[in-house]
Amino acid sequence: MSIDLRISPDQIIERYLSMELVRVTERAAVAAATLRGHGDEKGADQAAVDAMRRELNRLPIDGEIVIGEGERDEAPMLFIGEKVGNRQGPKVHIAVDPLEGTTLCAKDMPGAIAVMAMAGAGQLLYAPDVYMDKIAIGPGYARGVVDLDATPVENIQALARAKGCKPHEISVLIMDRPRHAELIAAVRKTGASIRLITDGDVAGVILCTEPEKTGIDLYLGIGGAPEGVLAAAALRCVGGQMQGRLILDTEEKRKRAHGMGVLDPARKYDMSEMASGDVIVCATGVTDGGMLSGVRFGPDIIETETIVYRSITGTTRRIFGEHRQFDKFGLA
Ligand code: VTB
């Protein structure tokens, strides 16, 4: 029997890379978790960045960071444009957030993760480090049930109708920020419940993908644009829906975005425009959260939980790691 090893043009990423990515986010999560609860946001972030970079550079890829820790002069590592990998494999673009929720990790609060997405070159939106207005729901709904340009009331009513329930049975996740005061008041008027999170809206958006388990039906509000692209990549893999619009409210931001290829500053992006083609998304828990357990340090074993999504196959895998070689984490 002969096996057809040819790959389709949009299948640039080879499947073995899914497992390689697991190692990358595992290492970043463990490095951050060594500083969990120590009130040191910068230290935890730097530990995650260093570990992620080290692992990325071991991968058989010709990679470029398109969403990272910032631009070259403001970020010592994993800056936008940085080349990673051993240059021997496929040309890929990478979005990273080595420690999403630095404050959550520093305070040992739920929901900190190490997360990254990988896609073929040109398939992830080059999002500048600005805010993004976002809306997201999980899979199973007709396209366009909710829309970024509709009011919260319209969206909640439409979603309730589509779900076959009353608006007060809908749960909305929103980041707890003063900028959301009006949004929160509008949602309250519908009778829907609100879960407020202090940080970590990549995981927040992903919670919409399993409403029966997480209790979250809808994500609304303004968070980071880079986090928006990571969340969109994950949602594409499980078939949810998401839209985002960059908030380019100053000339400086519009210029910066233009320089990164954003020609229409008011454009509403659909999730497939933020992450297209074959995408792999991988996240490991740092602190315990609704989606993933955090890293556990035992006397002989370090335990990790990771979720890996792949868009081309729609596969979601949960990988529980038991690591016995502490030196692999620089912890011997
Ligand atoms: C979010 C969230 C991050 O920043 O996107 C948010 O995912 C947005 O910025 O974990 P503000 O904190 O300024 O509202 C974080 O909370 C921190 O990077």
Residues whose N, C-alpha, C, O or C-beta is under 5 A from the ligand:
A	BS01	VTB	E100 G101 T198 D199 G200 D201 V202 G223 G224 E227
